[in-house]
Amino acid sequence: MLRTRLFSALRRPSVLRSSRCLNTHTPANLHSHSQCHGDAHSKTRPSVEPSGPVRVRFAPSPTGMLHLGGLRTALFNYLLSRRYGGEFILRIEDTDQKRLVKGAVDNIVRTLEWAGLTFDEGPGKPGDVGPYFQSQRGDLYRKHAYQLLEKGAAYRCFCGSHRLESLRAEAAAQGRPPMYDRRCLHLSQQQIDEKLRVGEPYTIRFIAPNPADPGSADVAQFYDIVHENMRFRGPAGFDDAVLLKSDGLPTYHLANVVDDHFMRITHVLRGEEWLISTPKHRALFMAFGWPVPQYAHLPLLMNSDGSKLSKRNRDGPLQGYIDAGYLPSAVVNYTALLGWHPGSGDKELYELAELEQAFSLGGLSRSKSAVSRDRLDWLNKQHLQKAVSSDSAQSRDLAAIAASEIDQHVPGFSRLPDATDTALRALRMCSDRLTFTRNLFDMAPYLFSNPDLGTEEAEKTIAKVPLETRTHLLQAAIAQLKTMAGPDPASATGDKAASKRWSGFAKDMALAASASASSNSDTLAQKPVPKSHAMMMLRFALTGQSTGPKIPELLEFFDSRETTSRLERAVQKIVAESLQ
C-alpha cells in the first residue's frame, strides 16, 4: 500500500481541527506552537531562507495527469532552486504499480515543459543520482530495509491479510485507531527461522519510536517552514510502518526517505496532506543516521465552495487549462499566488523570470487558497495583451494560433500569405478586450470577412444619422480615400500610433458631405454634418456593429481597396433600401 497504517486515524477528516488561525488546519495529533497571524508569518519568526545552494525535487505519482496542486508544488520547488541556486529534480514515484495511468509520465514532463519549469535532473536528463523512477531503484530500497533489520530497527512480520483485517475490525469495533499489535516483533529467532525455512511470506516493519519517550523528542517535535513549530502528541505512539512489502516492493515511506537522502535533497516542499507523515519520515532518517531535510507543507487548494480541489474537479487537471487556451505565463503567475505573497506592494503580474528573483520561503502562507477562474481569466488577459504587443517570437506564435482558429470560420484563412501578420495586427487592436486568442473572431468577425449590414445591430449603428445624409457621407469617404497620400494601410504594422494619420478623416468626411448636400440643395442637410455621424457611417460600413475598435484603427487595419469595397457595399445597401 502506498501509505501504511501509521497515522491512519489522523488521516480521517473527522479528526481534523482548526488551530487558532482562520483557515489553518492541522491534524489532531499535530499541534502548532506558532502564534495566530493570518496569512503573514510573525516578525519574530526565525529566518527560513537558505544560506546556500539547495537541491529540491518534485516527486509526483503517475496515477493521473498533472493537476493544479501538483503544478504549484513543482513551481515552488523550481523557484526555490532558481532563487537560491542549486538543482531541481523530477522524480517519478511509481511504486504503486496497480494504480499507474498510461501516459501520465509523458503528461507530467510535457506539462512542466509547457509551463517553463525546466528540471535539471530526471527522466531524459540523467545525473549522478539516477535512475529517477522509483520502480527502477528496488535493489537500493531492499538493501536499506535489510540494513534496518540488521540494526534491530525493523523486524519481519509474517501476519497475513486475514489477521491484519481482523485487527482493523477489532479496533473499529472498540472505537480506537487501527494499529499493529507487534505480535511478530516478539517472535523468537527459532520461530523466525522456521517460518523462513518453509517459505512463509513476510513484510519488513519499522520499529517506530514512541513520541512519549524522552529520547524521541526530535521525532515528535519539528519545525515546518510553513506551519512553524509542530509537536506530535499521540498517546498511542506511532504504528509500526511496513517498509518492504511481501512482494519485495517498497512502500512510499521507505522509498521517499531513501531517495531524498541519496539525491541529497535539502528542502522538501510538498502538500499539507503529508504533514502527518513527517514524524515517521524523520524517524526513518534518524534510524539510518542521516541528516533530515527541511520541510515546508503547502496548504490545500480549495474550490470556491470550500471543498478540496481534486484531480476530478473541473479546475483540477492542467490539461483542461491548456486546451482552454490559457497562456503558460498566466497559469504560472496565477499558481504562484496560490499560497505565496511577495511580502510588499500590490504587484500581481509576474513573468517566470521575475518570480525566480522574487520567491522566498518566508512568503509562503499557511492559509488555504481558493481557485478562482475569474482571477485567472483576468491574468490571462493581461499576459495576452503584453505578449501580442511585443515584437517577439511569442507574439507571432500566438498570431499563428489565432489564424488557425479563424480557419474554423473562414476556411483557408491561415493559408493566406499574410495570415499571421493580419492576425497579429487584429490581436493587437483588440487585445484590451480579449481573454483568449480564440475570442478574436467572435469579437471582431468583420476583420476577416464582410460584415452583415442587414442586422438590427447594424441598423442601430446609424439610427441617428438622417437618411438623406448617409449616402453623402459614404461617397465623401470614397472620394477622400482616393486622394489620401502616403503608404497604403496594408503595409501598416498594427501599431496604434500609426492610426494618427487617420484622426482627421471623419472630420474631413463630414465637411465634404456637408458641401455635397448643400450643392444638391438637400434642404434637410443645410446644417453642417456632425463628425459623429461620419464616425457612425464608417463603423456601419466597416464593421456592421455599434461598438468595436476606434475608427482610425480600423482604417489603418484595412488596405484602401478593402475599405473602398466596404464603403461601396454600404452605399448599395442604403440606395437599395431607399428604393423600396
Secondary structure, 3 states (H helix, E strand, C coil): CCCCCCCCCCCCHHHEEECCCCCCEEECCEEECCCCCCCCCCCCCCCCCCCCCEEEEECCCCCCCCEHHHHHHHHHHHHHHHHHCEEEEECECCCCHHHCCCCHHHHHHHHHHHHCCCCCEECCECCCCCCCEHHHCHHHHHHHHHHHHHHCCEEEECCCHHHHHHHHHHHHHCCCCCCCCCCHHHCCHHHHHHHHHCCCCCEEEECCCCCCCHHHHHHHEEEECCCEEEEECCCCCCCCCEEECCCCCECHHHHHHHHHHHCCCCEEEEEHHHHHHHHHHHHHHHHHCCCCCEEEEECCEECCCCCECCCCCCCCEHHHHHHHCCCHHHHHHHHHCCCECCCCCCCCCCCHHHHHHHCCHHHECCCCEECCHHHHHHHHHHHHHHHHCCCCHHHHHHHHHHHHHHCCCCCCHHHCCCHHHHHHHHHHHHHHHCCCCCHHHHHCHHHCCCCCCCCHHHHHHCCCCCHHHHHHHHHHHHHHHHHCCCCCHHHCCCCHHHHHHHCCHHHHHHHHHHHHHHHCCCHHHCCCCCHHHHHHHHHHHHHCCCCCCCHHHHHHHCCHHHHHHHHHHHHHHHHHHHCC
